Amino acid sequence: MSDVLRILIPLYVTYIIFALGMFLVFIPRHESHLLDQKKETIRQLTNSAVSLLADYESRINQGEMTREAARQKAVDRIRNLRYGFQGKDYFWINDMHPFMIMHPFKPELDGEDLRHP
């Protein structure tokens, strides 16, 4: 019996240390890294969208486009922005009222007042 315990105890201790290392160190660090990557991707895409809107605003101010044409082009471009795993995450646009201006997967919400479901 003592020979069996001499083999099993180190084996189980090794297994427990490995499992604790995985669940307490490796997985949280990996999850944190993935979240940081997603945040950075969202930040970059948001900056791209803001730059796009600034470009359209500049074109409006220079008289190259009407406000409505620029609005429609911006909505169309932002509707196609995707990020995340398999590109399933997306942007939607609502104003300060809040009215839904554009939702890429629920176009029936476009123009709806979001305060009153």
VEXLUMRO-348728 format. One record per atom (N, C-alpha, C): residue number from 1; residue in one letter; atom name; x, y, z. Coordinates in steps of 0.02 Angstrom, whole numbers, plus 32768, in hexadecimal, padded with zeros to 4 digits. Layout:
<atom resi="NUM" resn="A" name="CA" X="X" Y="Y" Z="Z"/>
...
END
This chain:
<atom resi="1" resn="M" name="N" X="8029" Y="7FC4" Z="8000"/>
<atom resi="1" resn="M" name="CA" X="8000" Y="8000" Z="8000"/>
<atom resi="1" resn="M" name="C" X="802B" Y="8040" Z="8000"/>
<atom resi="2" resn="S" name="N" X="8061" Y="8040" Z="8026"/>
<atom resi="2" resn="S" name="CA" X="808C" Y="807B" Z="8029"/>
<atom resi="2" resn="S" name="C" X="80AE" Y="8088" Z="7FE6"/>
<atom resi="3" resn="D" name="N" X="80BD" Y="8053" Z="7FBF"/>
<atom resi="3" resn="D" name="CA" X="80DA" Y="805C" Z="7F7C"/>
<atom resi="3" resn="D" name="C" X="80A8" Y="807F" Z="7F4E"/>
<atom resi="4" resn="V" name="N" X="806A" Y="806C" Z="7F54"/>
<atom resi="4" resn="V" name="CA" X="8035" Y="808A" Z="7F2A"/>
<atom resi="4" resn="V" name="C" X="802D" Y="80D4" Z="7F3C"/>
<atom resi="5" resn="L" name="N" X="802E" Y="80E3" Z="7F7D"/>
<atom resi="5" resn="L" name="CA" X="8027" Y="8128" Z="7F93"/>
<atom resi="5" resn="L" name="C" X="8063" Y="8152" Z="7F7E"/>
<atom resi="6" resn="R" name="N" X="809F" Y="8135" Z="7F7E"/>
<atom resi="6" resn="R" name="CA" X="80DA" Y="8159" Z="7F69"/>
<atom resi="6" resn="R" name="C" X="80D6" Y="816D" Z="7F1F"/>
<atom resi="7" resn="I" name="N" X="80B0" Y="8147" Z="7EF9"/>
<atom resi="7" resn="I" name="CA" X="80A8" Y="8156" Z="7EB2"/>
<atom resi="7" resn="I" name="C" X="806C" Y="8185" Z="7EA7"/>
<atom resi="8" resn="L" name="N" X="8035" Y="8176" Z="7EC8"/>
<atom resi="8" resn="L" name="CA" X="7FF8" Y="819C" Z="7EBD"/>
<atom resi="8" resn="L" name="C" X="7FF9" Y="81E3" Z="7EDA"/>
<atom resi="9" resn="I" name="N" X="8015" Y="81EB" Z="7F14"/>
<atom resi="9" resn="I" name="CA" X="8016" Y="822E" Z="7F33"/>
<atom resi="9" resn="I" name="C" X="803B" Y="8261" Z="7F07"/>
<atom resi="10" resn="P" name="N" X="8078" Y="8254" Z="7EF1"/>
<atom resi="10" resn="P" name="CA" X="8099" Y="8285" Z="7EC4"/>
<atom resi="10" resn="P" name="C" X="8072" Y="828F" Z="7E83"/>
<atom resi="11" resn="L" name="N" X="8054" Y="8259" Z="7E6A"/>
<atom resi="11" resn="L" name="CA" X="802C" Y="825E" Z="7E2C"/>
<atom resi="11" resn="L" name="C" X="7FF1" Y="828D" Z="7E37"/>
<atom resi="12" resn="Y" name="N" X="7FCC" Y="8284" Z="7E6D"/>
<atom resi="12" resn="Y" name="CA" X="7F92" Y="82AF" Z="7E7B"/>
<atom resi="12" resn="Y" name="C" X="7FA7" Y="82F6" Z="7E8C"/>
<atom resi="13" resn="V" name="N" X="7FDE" Y="82FF" Z="7EB0"/>
<atom resi="13" resn="V" name="CA" X="7FF6" Y="8342" Z="7EC0"/>
<atom resi="13" resn="V" name="C" X="800A" Y="8366" Z="7E7F"/>
<atom resi="14" resn="T" name="N" X="802B" Y="8343" Z="7E52"/>
<atom resi="14" resn="T" name="CA" X="803E" Y="8360" Z="7E12"/>
<atom resi="14" resn="T" name="C" X="8000" Y="8374" Z="7DEA"/>
<atom resi="15" resn="Y" name="N" X="7FCE" Y="8348" Z="7DE9"/>
<atom resi="15" resn="Y" name="CA" X="7F90" Y="8356" Z="7DC5"/>
<atom resi="15" resn="Y" name="C" X="7F6D" Y="8393" Z="7DE3"/>
<atom resi="16" resn="I" name="N" X="7F6A" Y="8398" Z="7E25"/>
<atom resi="16" resn="I" name="CA" X="7F49" Y="83D0" Z="7E47"/>
<atom resi="16" resn="I" name="C" X="7F6E" Y="8411" Z="7E38"/>
<atom resi="17" resn="I" name="N" X="7FB0" Y="8410" Z="7E3C"/>
<atom resi="17" resn="I" name="CA" X="7FD8" Y="844C" Z="7E2D"/>
<atom resi="17" resn="I" name="C" X="7FCD" Y="8462" Z="7DE4"/>
<atom resi="18" resn="F" name="N" X="7FCC" Y="8431" Z="7DB7"/>
<atom resi="18" resn="F" name="CA" X="7FBF" Y="8441" Z="7D71"/>
<atom resi="18" resn="F" name="C" X="7F7A" Y="8461" Z="7D68"/>
<atom resi="19" resn="A" name="N" X="7F47" Y="8442" Z="7D86"/>
<atom resi="19" resn="A" name="CA" X="7F03" Y="845C" Z="7D7F"/>
<atom resi="19" resn="A" name="C" X="7EFD" Y="84A2" Z="7D9D"/>
<atom resi="20" resn="L" name="N" X="7F1B" Y="84AC" Z="7DD7"/>
<atom resi="20" resn="L" name="CA" X="7F18" Y="84EF" Z="7DF6"/>
<atom resi="20" resn="L" name="C" X="7F3D" Y="8522" Z="7DCB"/>
<atom resi="21" resn="G" name="N" X="7F75" Y="850E" Z="7DAF"/>
<atom resi="21" resn="G" name="CA" X="7F9A" Y="853B" Z="7D83"/>
<atom resi="21" resn="G" name="C" X="7F70" Y="854F" Z="7D46"/>
<atom resi="22" resn="M" name="N" X="7F4E" Y="851F" Z="7D2A"/>
<atom resi="22" resn="M" name="CA" X="7F24" Y="852D" Z="7CEF"/>
<atom resi="22" resn="M" name="C" X="7EEB" Y="855D" Z="7D01"/>
<atom resi="23" resn="F" name="N" X="7EC7" Y="854D" Z="7D37"/>
<atom resi="23" resn="F" name="CA" X="7E8B" Y="8574" Z="7D47"/>
<atom resi="23" resn="F" name="C" X="7E9A" Y="85B5" Z="7D6C"/>
<atom resi="24" resn="L" name="N" X="7ED2" Y="85BA" Z="7D8E"/>
<atom resi="24" resn="L" name="CA" X="7EE0" Y="85F7" Z="7DB3"/>
<atom resi="24" resn="L" name="C" X="7F12" Y="8625" Z="7D90"/>
<atom resi="25" resn="V" name="N" X="7F38" Y="860B" Z="7D60"/>
<atom resi="25" resn="V" name="CA" X="7F6B" Y="8635" Z="7D40"/>
<atom resi="25" resn="V" name="C" X="7F61" Y="8639" Z="7CF4"/>
<atom resi="26" resn="F" name="N" X="7F64" Y="8601" Z="7CD2"/>
<atom resi="26" resn="F" name="CA" X="7F64" Y="8601" Z="7C89"/>
<atom resi="26" resn="F" name="C" X="7F23" Y="861B" Z="7C6C"/>
<atom resi="27" resn="I" name="N" X="7EEB" Y="85FF" Z="7C80"/>
<atom resi="27" resn="I" name="CA" X="7EAA" Y="8612" Z="7C63"/>
<atom resi="27" resn="I" name="C" X="7E9A" Y="865C" Z="7C70"/>
<atom resi="28" resn="P" name="N" X="7EA2" Y="8675" Z="7CAE"/>
<atom resi="28" resn="P" name="CA" X="7E94" Y="86BD" Z="7CB8"/>
<atom resi="28" resn="P" name="C" X="7EC2" Y="86EB" Z="7C8E"/>
<atom resi="29" resn="R" name="N" X="7F01" Y="86D9" Z="7C88"/>
<atom resi="29" resn="R" name="CA" X="7F2E" Y="8703" Z="7C60"/>
<atom resi="29" resn="R" name="C" X="7F1A" Y="8700" Z="7C16"/>
<atom resi="30" resn="H" name="N" X="7F08" Y="86C6" Z="7BFE"/>
<atom resi="30" resn="H" name="CA" X="7EF4" Y="86BF" Z="7BB8"/>
<atom resi="30" resn="H" name="C" X="7EB4" Y="86E6" Z="7BAB"/>
<atom resi="31" resn="E" name="N" X="7E85" Y="86E1" Z="7BD9"/>
<atom resi="31" resn="E" name="CA" X="7E45" Y="8705" Z="7BD2"/>
<atom resi="31" resn="E" name="C" X="7E52" Y="8750" Z="7BD2"/>
<atom resi="32" resn="S" name="N" X="7E7C" Y="8767" Z="7BFF"/>
<atom resi="32" resn="S" name="CA" X="7E8D" Y="87AE" Z="7C02"/>
<atom resi="32" resn="S" name="C" X="7EAD" Y="87C6" Z="7BC1"/>
<atom resi="33" resn="H" name="N" X="7ED9" Y="879E" Z="7BA6"/>
<atom resi="33" resn="H" name="CA" X="7EFA" Y="87AF" Z="7B66"/>
<atom resi="33" resn="H" name="C" X="7EC7" Y="87B4" Z="7B2E"/>
<atom resi="34" resn="L" name="N" X="7E99" Y="8784" Z="7B2A"/>
<atom resi="34" resn="L" name="CA" X="7E66" Y="8785" Z="7AF6"/>
<atom resi="34" resn="L" name="C" X="7E39" Y="87C3" Z="7AFD"/>
<atom resi="35" resn="L" name="N" X="7E26" Y="87D4" Z="7B3B"/>
<atom resi="35" resn="L" name="CA" X="7DFD" Y="880F" Z="7B45"/>
<atom resi="35" resn="L" name="C" X="7E22" Y="884F" Z="7B31"/>
<atom resi="36" resn="D" name="N" X="7E62" Y="8852" Z="7B42"/>
<atom resi="36" resn="D" name="CA" X="7E8A" Y="888C" Z="7B2E"/>
<atom resi="36" resn="D" name="C" X="7E8D" Y="8893" Z="7AE2"/>
<atom resi="37" resn="Q" name="N" X="7E95" Y="885A" Z="7ABF"/>
<atom resi="37" resn="Q" name="CA" X="7E96" Y="885C" Z="7A76"/>
<atom resi="37" resn="Q" name="C" X="7E54" Y="8874" Z="7A5A"/>
<atom resi="38" resn="K" name="N" X="7E1C" Y="885C" Z="7A76"/>
<atom resi="38" resn="K" name="CA" X="7DDB" Y="8871" Z="7A5E"/>
<atom resi="38" resn="K" name="C" X="7DD0" Y="88BC" Z="7A6B"/>
<atom resi="39" resn="K" name="N" X="7DE4" Y="88D4" Z="7AA5"/>
<atom resi="39" resn="K" name="CA" X="7DDE" Y="891B" Z="7AB4"/>
<atom resi="39" resn="K" name="C" X="7E05" Y="8946" Z="7A83"/>
<atom resi="40" resn="E" name="N" X="7E42" Y="8930" Z="7A72"/>
<atom resi="40" resn="E" name="CA" X="7E6B" Y="8955" Z="7A43"/>
<atom resi="40" resn="E" name="C" X="7E4C" Y="8955" Z="79FE"/>
<atom resi="41" resn="T" name="N" X="7E30" Y="891D" Z="79E9"/>
<atom resi="41" resn="T" name="CA" X="7E0F" Y="8919" Z="79A8"/>
<atom resi="41" resn="T" name="C" X="7DD3" Y="8948" Z="79A6"/>
<atom resi="42" resn="I" name="N" X="7DAC" Y="8949" Z="79DB"/>
<atom resi="42" resn="I" name="CA" X="7D72" Y="8975" Z="79DE"/>
<atom resi="42" resn="I" name="C" X="7D89" Y="89BE" Z="79DD"/>
<atom resi="43" resn="R" name="N" X="7DBE" Y="89CE" Z="7A02"/>
<atom resi="43" resn="R" name="CA" X="7DD9" Y="8A12" Z="7A03"/>
<atom resi="43" resn="R" name="C" X="7DEE" Y="8A28" Z="79BE"/>
<atom resi="44" resn="Q" name="N" X="7E11" Y="89FC" Z="799A"/>
<atom resi="44" resn="Q" name="CA" X="7E29" Y="8A0D" Z="7956"/>
<atom resi="44" resn="Q" name="C" X="7DEE" Y="8A17" Z="7926"/>
<atom resi="45" resn="L" name="N" X="7DBD" Y="89EA" Z="792A"/>
<atom resi="45" resn="L" name="CA" X="7D83" Y="89F1" Z="78FE"/>
<atom resi="45" resn="L" name="C" X="7D5A" Y="8A30" Z="790E"/>
<atom resi="46" resn="T" name="N" X="7D55" Y="8A3F" Z="794E"/>
<atom resi="46" resn="T" name="CA" X="7D31" Y="8A7B" Z="7962"/>
<atom resi="46" resn="T" name="C" X="7D55" Y="8AB9" Z="7948"/>
<atom resi="47" resn="N" name="N" X="7D97" Y="8AB9" Z="794E"/>
<atom resi="47" resn="N" name="CA" X="7DBE" Y="8AF1" Z="7933"/>
<atom resi="47" resn="N" name="C" X="7DB5" Y="8AF6" Z="78E7"/>
<atom resi="48" resn="S" name="N" X="7DB1" Y="8ABD" Z="78C5"/>
<atom resi="48" resn="S" name="CA" X="7DA5" Y="8ABE" Z="787D"/>
<atom resi="48" resn="S" name="C" X="7D61" Y="8ADC" Z="786D"/>
<atom resi="49" resn="A" name="N" X="7D2F" Y="8AC8" Z="7894"/>
<atom resi="49" resn="A" name="CA" X="7CEC" Y="8AE3" Z="7888"/>
<atom resi="49" resn="A" name="C" X="7CEA" Y="8B2E" Z="7895"/>
<atom resi="50" resn="V" name="N" X="7D0B" Y="8B45" Z="78CA"/>
<atom resi="50" resn="V" name="CA" X="7D0D" Y="8B8D" Z="78D9"/>
<atom resi="50" resn="V" name="C" X="7D31" Y="8BB2" Z="78A2"/>
<atom resi="51" resn="S" name="N" X="7D68" Y="8B96" Z="7889"/>
<atom resi="51" resn="S" name="CA" X="7D8D" Y="8BB6" Z="7851"/>
<atom resi="51" resn="S" name="C" X="7D61" Y="8BBA" Z="7813"/>
<atom resi="52" resn="L" name="N" X="7D3C" Y="8B84" Z="7806"/>
<atom resi="52" resn="L" name="CA" X="7D0F" Y="8B83" Z="77CD"/>
<atom resi="52" resn="L" name="C" X="7CDB" Y="8BBB" Z="77D3"/>
<atom resi="53" resn="L" name="N" X="7CBE" Y="8BC1" Z="780E"/>
<atom resi="53" resn="L" name="CA" X="7C8B" Y="8BF5" Z="7819"/>
<atom resi="53" resn="L" name="C" X="7CAA" Y="8C3B" Z="7813"/>
<atom resi="54" resn="A" name="N" X="7CE7" Y="8C43" Z="782C"/>
<atom resi="54" resn="A" name="CA" X="7D08" Y="8C84" Z="7826"/>
<atom resi="54" resn="A" name="C" X="7D15" Y="8C95" Z="77DC"/>
<atom resi="55" resn="D" name="N" X="7D27" Y="8C63" Z="77B5"/>
<atom resi="55" resn="D" name="CA" X="7D32" Y="8C6E" Z="776D"/>
<atom resi="55" resn="D" name="C" X="7CF1" Y="8C83" Z="774B"/>
<atom resi="56" resn="Y" name="N" X="7CBA" Y="8C62" Z="775B"/>
<atom resi="56" resn="Y" name="CA" X="7C7A" Y="8C75" Z="773D"/>
<atom resi="56" resn="Y" name="C" X="7C65" Y="8CBC" Z="7754"/>
<atom resi="57" resn="E" name="N" X="7C72" Y="8CCC" Z="7793"/>
<atom resi="57" resn="E" name="CA" X="7C62" Y="8D0F" Z="77AC"/>
<atom resi="57" resn="E" name="C" X="7C8B" Y="8D43" Z="7786"/>
<atom resi="58" resn="S" name="N" X="7CCA" Y="8D34" Z="777A"/>
<atom resi="58" resn="S" name="CA" X="7CF5" Y="8D62" Z="7754"/>
<atom resi="58" resn="S" name="C" X="7CDA" Y="8D6B" Z="770D"/>
<atom resi="59" resn="R" name="N" X="7CC3" Y="8D35" Z="76EE"/>
<atom resi="59" resn="R" name="CA" X="7CA7" Y="8D3A" Z="76AA"/>
<atom resi="59" resn="R" name="C" X="7C67" Y="8D64" Z="76A9"/>
<atom resi="60" resn="I" name="N" X="7C40" Y="8D5D" Z="76DE"/>
<atom resi="60" resn="I" name="CA" X="7C03" Y="8D86" Z="76E2"/>
<atom resi="60" resn="I" name="C" X="7C16" Y="8DCF" Z="76E8"/>
<atom resi="61" resn="N" name="N" X="7C46" Y="8DDE" Z="7714"/>
<atom resi="61" resn="N" name="CA" X="7C5B" Y="8E23" Z="771F"/>
<atom resi="61" resn="N" name="C" X="7C7A" Y="8E42" Z="76E0"/>
<atom resi="62" resn="Q" name="N" X="7C9A" Y="8E1A" Z="76B7"/>
<atom resi="62" resn="Q" name="CA" X="7CB8" Y="8E33" Z="7678"/>
<atom resi="62" resn="Q" name="C" X="7C85" Y="8E35" Z="7640"/>
<atom resi="63" resn="G" name="N" X="7C48" Y="8E1D" Z="764C"/>
<atom resi="63" resn="G" name="CA" X="7C15" Y="8E1E" Z="7619"/>
<atom resi="63" resn="G" name="C" X="7C19" Y="8DE6" Z="75E7"/>
<atom resi="64" resn="E" name="N" X="7C41" Y="8DB3" Z="75F4"/>
<atom resi="64" resn="E" name="CA" X="7C48" Y="8D7A" Z="75C6"/>
<atom resi="64" resn="E" name="C" X="7C0D" Y="8D4A" Z="75CA"/>
<atom resi="65" resn="M" name="N" X="7BEC" Y="8D47" Z="7604"/>
<atom resi="65" resn="M" name="CA" X="7BB3" Y="8D19" Z="760D"/>
<atom resi="65" resn="M" name="C" X="7B7E" Y="8D3C" Z="7637"/>
<atom resi="66" resn="T" name="N" X="7B42" Y="8D23" Z="762E"/>
<atom resi="66" resn="T" name="CA" X="7B0C" Y="8D3B" Z="765A"/>
<atom resi="66" resn="T" name="C" X="7B10" Y="8D13" Z="769B"/>
<atom resi="67" resn="R" name="N" X="7AF2" Y="8D2F" Z="76CF"/>
<atom resi="67" resn="R" name="CA" X="7AF1" Y="8D0D" Z="7710"/>
<atom resi="67" resn="R" name="C" X="7ACE" Y="8CC9" Z="770B"/>
<atom resi="68" resn="E" name="N" X="7A98" Y="8CC6" Z="76E7"/>
<atom resi="68" resn="E" name="CA" X="7A73" Y="8C87" Z="76E1"/>
<atom resi="68" resn="E" name="C" X="7A9B" Y="8C52" Z="76BA"/>
<atom resi="69" resn="A" name="N" X="7ABD" Y="8C66" Z="7685"/>
<atom resi="69" resn="A" name="CA" X="7AE7" Y="8C36" Z="765F"/>
<atom resi="69" resn="A" name="C" X="7B20" Y="8C1C" Z="768A"/>
<atom resi="70" resn="A" name="N" X="7B40" Y="8C4A" Z="76B0"/>
<atom resi="70" resn="A" name="CA" X="7B77" Y="8C36" Z="76DC"/>
<atom resi="70" resn="A" name="C" X="7B5D" Y="8C07" Z="7712"/>
<atom resi="71" resn="R" name="N" X="7B22" Y="8C17" Z="772D"/>
<atom resi="71" resn="R" name="CA" X="7B05" Y="8BED" Z="7762"/>
<atom resi="71" resn="R" name="C" X="7AF8" Y="8BA6" Z="7747"/>
<atom resi="72" resn="Q" name="N" X="7ADB" Y="8BA2" Z="770C"/>
<atom resi="72" resn="Q" name="CA" X="7ACC" Y="8B61" Z="76EF"/>
<atom resi="72" resn="Q" name="C" X="7B0B" Y="8B39" Z="76E0"/>
<atom resi="73" resn="K" name="N" X="7B3E" Y="8B5A" Z="76C5"/>
<atom resi="73" resn="K" name="CA" X="7B7D" Y="8B37" Z="76B7"/>
<atom resi="73" resn="K" name="C" X="7B9E" Y="8B1F" Z="76F8"/>
<atom resi="74" resn="A" name="N" X="7B9D" Y="8B49" Z="772B"/>
<atom resi="74" resn="A" name="CA" X="7BBB" Y="8B36" Z="776B"/>
<atom resi="74" resn="A" name="C" X="7B96" Y="8AFA" Z="778A"/>
<atom resi="75" resn="V" name="N" X="7B54" Y="8AFC" Z="7788"/>
<atom resi="75" resn="V" name="CA" X="7B2D" Y="8AC4" Z="77A2"/>
<atom resi="75" resn="V" name="C" X="7B3D" Y="8A84" Z="777C"/>
<atom resi="76" resn="D" name="N" X="7B40" Y="8A88" Z="773B"/>
<atom resi="76" resn="D" name="CA" X="7B4F" Y="8A4D" Z="7712"/>
<atom resi="76" resn="D" name="C" X="7B95" Y="8A31" Z="7722"/>
<atom resi="77" resn="R" name="N" X="7BC5" Y="8A5C" Z="772B"/>
<atom resi="77" resn="R" name="CA" X="7C0A" Y="8A45" Z="773A"/>
<atom resi="77" resn="R" name="C" X="7C0D" Y="8A26" Z="7780"/>
<atom resi="78" resn="I" name="N" X="7BEF" Y="8A46" Z="77B1"/>
<atom resi="78" resn="I" name="CA" X="7BF2" Y="8A2D" Z="77F6"/>
<atom resi="78" resn="I" name="C" X="7BCA" Y="89ED" Z="77FD"/>
<atom resi="79" resn="R" name="N" X="7B94" Y="89E6" Z="77D7"/>
<atom resi="79" resn="R" name="CA" X="7B6B" Y="89A9" Z="77D9"/>
<atom resi="79" resn="R" name="C" X="7B96" Y="896B" Z="77CA"/>
<atom resi="80" resn="N" name="N" X="7BCA" Y="8973" Z="77A2"/>
<atom resi="80" resn="N" name="CA" X="7BF3" Y="893A" Z="778E"/>
<atom resi="80" resn="N" name="C" X="7C31" Y="892E" Z="77B9"/>
<atom resi="81" resn="L" name="N" X="7C3D" Y="8959" Z="77EB"/>
<atom resi="81" resn="L" name="CA" X="7C77" Y="894E" Z="7817"/>
<atom resi="81" resn="L" name="C" X="7C69" Y="8913" Z="7846"/>
<atom resi="82" resn="R" name="N" X="7C98" Y="88E5" Z="784A"/>
<atom resi="82" resn="R" name="CA" X="7C92" Y="88AA" Z="7875"/>
<atom resi="82" resn="R" name="C" X="7CD3" Y="88A0" Z="789B"/>
<atom resi="83" resn="Y" name="N" X="7CCE" Y="8881" Z="78D5"/>
<atom resi="83" resn="Y" name="CA" X="7D09" Y="8870" Z="78FC"/>
<atom resi="83" resn="Y" name="C" X="7CF9" Y="8833" Z="7926"/>
<atom resi="84" resn="G" name="N" X="7D2A" Y="881C" Z="794B"/>
<atom resi="84" resn="G" name="CA" X="7D20" Y="87E3" Z="7978"/>
<atom resi="84" resn="G" name="C" X="7D2A" Y="87A0" Z="7955"/>
<atom resi="85" resn="F" name="N" X="7D22" Y="876C" Z="797C"/>
<atom resi="85" resn="F" name="CA" X="7D2A" Y="8728" Z="7963"/>
<atom resi="85" resn="F" name="C" X="7CF8" Y="871B" Z="792C"/>
<atom resi="86" resn="Q" name="N" X="7D10" Y="8708" Z="78F2"/>
<atom resi="86" resn="Q" name="CA" X="7CE8" Y="86F9" Z="78B7"/>
<atom resi="86" resn="Q" name="C" X="7CC2" Y="8736" Z="789D"/>
<atom resi="87" resn="G" name="N" X="7CD5" Y="8772" Z="78B2"/>
<atom resi="87" resn="G" name="CA" X="7CB6" Y="87AF" Z="7899"/>
<atom resi="87" resn="G" name="C" X="7C6C" Y="87B5" Z="78AA"/>
<atom resi="88" resn="K" name="N" X="7C58" Y="879C" Z="78E4"/>
<atom resi="88" resn="K" name="CA" X="7C11" Y="879E" Z="78F6"/>
<atom resi="88" resn="K" name="C" X="7BFE" Y="87DA" Z="7920"/>
<atom resi="89" resn="D" name="N" X="7C2E" Y="8802" Z="7936"/>
<atom resi="89" resn="D" name="CA" X="7C1F" Y="883E" Z="795D"/>
<atom resi="89" resn="D" name="C" X="7C1A" Y="8879" Z="792D"/>
<atom resi="90" resn="Y" name="N" X="7BF1" Y="88AA" Z="793E"/>
<atom resi="90" resn="Y" name="CA" X="7BE2" Y="88DF" Z="7910"/>
<atom resi="90" resn="Y" name="C" X="7BD3" Y="8920" Z="7935"/>
<atom resi="91" resn="F" name="N" X="7BCE" Y="8956" Z="790F"/>
<atom resi="91" resn="F" name="CA" X="7BBB" Y="8997" Z="7929"/>
<atom resi="91" resn="F" name="C" X="7B72" Y="89A5" Z="7916"/>
<atom resi="92" resn="W" name="N" X="7B50" Y="89CA" Z="793F"/>
<atom resi="92" resn="W" name="CA" X="7B10" Y="89E7" Z="792D"/>
<atom resi="92" resn="W" name="C" X="7B14" Y="8A31" Z="793F"/>
<atom resi="93" resn="I" name="N" X="7AE6" Y="8A58" Z="7924"/>
<atom resi="93" resn="I" name="CA" X="7AE7" Y="8AA0" Z="792F"/>
<atom resi="93" resn="I" name="C" X="7AA4" Y="8AB6" Z="794A"/>
<atom resi="94" resn="N" name="N" X="7AA7" Y="8AD9" Z="7983"/>
<atom resi="94" resn="N" name="CA" X="7A6C" Y="8AFC" Z="799A"/>
<atom resi="94" resn="N" name="C" X="7A80" Y="8B43" Z="79AE"/>
<atom resi="95" resn="D" name="N" X="7A4F" Y="8B70" Z="79AC"/>
<atom resi="95" resn="D" name="CA" X="7A5F" Y="8BB5" Z="79BC"/>
<atom resi="95" resn="D" name="C" X="7A54" Y="8BC2" Z="7A06"/>
<atom resi="96" resn="M" name="N" X="7A59" Y="8C00" Z="7A1B"/>
<atom resi="96" resn="M" name="CA" X="7A55" Y="8C11" Z="7A62"/>
<atom resi="96" resn="M" name="C" X="7A0E" Y="8C10" Z="7A7D"/>
<atom resi="97" resn="H" name="N" X="79DB" Y="8C0C" Z="7A51"/>
<atom resi="97" resn="H" name="CA" X="7995" Y="8C0E" Z="7A68"/>
<atom resi="97" resn="H" name="C" X="7981" Y="8BD2" Z="7A91"/>
<atom resi="98" resn="P" name="N" X="7985" Y="8B97" Z="7A89"/>
<atom resi="98" resn="P" name="CA" X="79A8" Y="8B70" Z="7A57"/>
<atom resi="98" resn="P" name="C" X="7979" Y="8B51" Z="7A23"/>
<atom resi="99" resn="F" name="N" X="7987" Y="8B61" Z="79E5"/>
<atom resi="99" resn="F" name="CA" X="7967" Y="8B40" Z="79AC"/>
<atom resi="99" resn="F" name="C" X="799B" Y="8B12" Z="798E"/>
<atom resi="100" resn="M" name="N" X="7985" Y="8AD7" Z="7978"/>
<atom resi="100" resn="M" name="CA" X="79B2" Y="8AA9" Z="7955"/>
<atom resi="100" resn="M" name="C" X="79BA" Y="8AC4" Z="790F"/>
<atom resi="101" resn="I" name="N" X="79F7" Y="8AD1" Z="78FC"/>
<atom resi="101" resn="I" name="CA" X="7A05" Y="8AE9" Z="78B8"/>
<atom resi="101" resn="I" name="C" X="7A14" Y="8AAE" Z="788B"/>
<atom resi="102" resn="M" name="N" X="7A3C" Y="8A7E" Z="78A5"/>
<atom resi="102" resn="M" name="CA" X="7A4E" Y="8A44" Z="787C"/>
<atom resi="102" resn="M" name="C" X="7A5F" Y="8A09" Z="78A9"/>
<atom resi="103" resn="H" name="N" X="7A41" Y="89D0" Z="789A"/>
<atom resi="103" resn="H" name="CA" X="7A54" Y="8991" Z="78BA"/>
<atom resi="103" resn="H" name="C" X="7A5E" Y="895F" Z="7882"/>
<atom resi="104" resn="P" name="N" X="7A9B" Y="8941" Z="787C"/>
<atom resi="104" resn="P" name="CA" X="7AAA" Y="8918" Z="7842"/>
<atom resi="104" resn="P" name="C" X="7A82" Y="88D7" Z="783D"/>
<atom resi="105" resn="F" name="N" X="7A6A" Y="88BC" Z="7875"/>
<atom resi="105" resn="F" name="CA" X="7A46" Y="887D" Z="7872"/>
<atom resi="105" resn="F" name="C" X="79FB" Y="8884" Z="7880"/>
<atom resi="106" resn="K" name="N" X="79E7" Y="88BE" Z="7897"/>
<atom resi="106" resn="K" name="CA" X="79A0" Y="88CA" Z="78A5"/>
<atom resi="106" resn="K" name="C" X="798B" Y="890C" Z="7884"/>
<atom resi="107" resn="P" name="N" X="7987" Y="890D" Z="7842"/>
<atom resi="107" resn="P" name="CA" X="7975" Y="894C" Z="7820"/>
<atom resi="107" resn="P" name="C" X="7930" Y="8965" Z="7832"/>
<atom resi="108" resn="E" name="N" X="7905" Y="893A" Z="784D"/>
<atom resi="108" resn="E" name="CA" X="78C2" Y="8950" Z="7862"/>
<atom resi="108" resn="E" name="C" X="78C6" Y="8982" Z="789C"/>
<atom resi="109" resn="L" name="N" X="7900" Y="8985" Z="78BF"/>
<atom resi="109" resn="L" name="CA" X="7909" Y="89B5" Z="78F5"/>
<atom resi="109" resn="L" name="C" X="791E" Y="89FA" Z="78DC"/>
<atom resi="110" resn="D" name="N" X="7935" Y="89FE" Z="789E"/>
<atom resi="110" resn="D" name="CA" X="794C" Y="8A3E" Z="7883"/>
<atom resi="110" resn="D" name="C" X="7914" Y="8A72" Z="7889"/>
<atom resi="111" resn="G" name="N" X="7925" Y="8AAC" Z="78A7"/>
<atom resi="111" resn="G" name="CA" X="78F4" Y="8AE2" Z="78B0"/>
<atom resi="111" resn="G" name="C" X="78C7" Y="8ADA" Z="78EC"/>
<atom resi="112" resn="E" name="N" X="78CF" Y="8AA4" Z="7912"/>
<atom resi="112" resn="E" name="CA" X="78A4" Y="8A99" Z="794D"/>
<atom resi="112" resn="E" name="C" X="78BD" Y="8ABF" Z="7989"/>
<atom resi="113" resn="D" name="N" X="788E" Y="8AD5" Z="79B4"/>
<atom resi="113" resn="D" name="CA" X="789E" Y="8AF5" Z="79F3"/>
<atom resi="113" resn="D" name="C" X="78B1" Y="8ABD" Z="7A24"/>
<atom resi="114" resn="L" name="N" X="78EE" Y="8ABF" Z="7A3E"/>
<atom resi="114" resn="L" name="CA" X="7906" Y="8A89" Z="7A69"/>
<atom resi="114" resn="L" name="C" X="78EF" Y="8A90" Z="7AB2"/>
<atom resi="115" resn="R" name="N" X="78D1" Y="8AC8" Z="7AC3"/>
<atom resi="115" resn="R" name="CA" X="78B8" Y="8AD0" Z="7B08"/>
<atom resi="115" resn="R" name="C" X="7876" Y="8AAC" Z="7B12"/>
<atom resi="116" resn="H" name="N" X="7852" Y="8A9F" Z="7ADE"/>
<atom resi="116" resn="H" name="CA" X="7811" Y="8A7F" Z="7AE4"/>
<atom resi="116" resn="H" name="C" X="7810" Y="8A3F" Z="7ABA"/>
<atom resi="117" resn="P" name="N" X="781E" Y="8A06" Z="7ADA"/>
<atom resi="117" resn="P" name="CA" X="781F" Y="89C7" Z="7AB3"/>
<atom resi="117" resn="P" name="C" X="77DD" Y="89B3" Z="7A95"/>
END
